[in-house]
Amino acid sequence: MSSEGAFLRHRLPGNVTPVDLERLCWAFVALALIADVVTTFVGLHLGLSESNPAARGAIEGYGLAGMLALKAFAISVGLVCRPLLEQAYRPIVPAGLAMPWLVAAGVNLYMISLVL
């Protein structure tokens, strides 16, 4: 038995194309970014502290602009690396950005709920 030329091709449900999926993932990036930034600054306003040292430094040094610059840098790295992937795998880039920010927003909400 030979596996030469064999490969698996995964299909997305319905008529969803990888391009459609990537667009949806970029929308999640925008939502996750907003959720993380808003919950971070609400938490800071309530007396909580930023646990990420890079974000803490950016916020302490430059406030909201520092935090947005840090997020913009992360998105820029993703956009630069995106063309290195085959089109079918490109949704991984925005998903990799959105997921940690969504988790951070969830943690922020939990911490805020403990303070309120």
C-alpha angles and dihedrals in degrees: 000000000000128000095195110138092005118135139154120244114199117207124208118229118270118344095326112139125200087252091055091047091050091051090051090049091051088053087054088051090057092048093045092048092051092045093050095046095045095046091045093055093042088052092048090050089053092053101264120133133230111252097194106088094208093049091043091055093047092049095044092048102039109006118214092351090058092050092048091047090053091051091046090053091052091049090047091054089050092049092049092049095042096083090056089071129074111257093252090060099043095096085071089075098060091036089055090053098042100047099061091044091050090049090048091050089050092051089047091052090049092050091046090052089055091054096046 
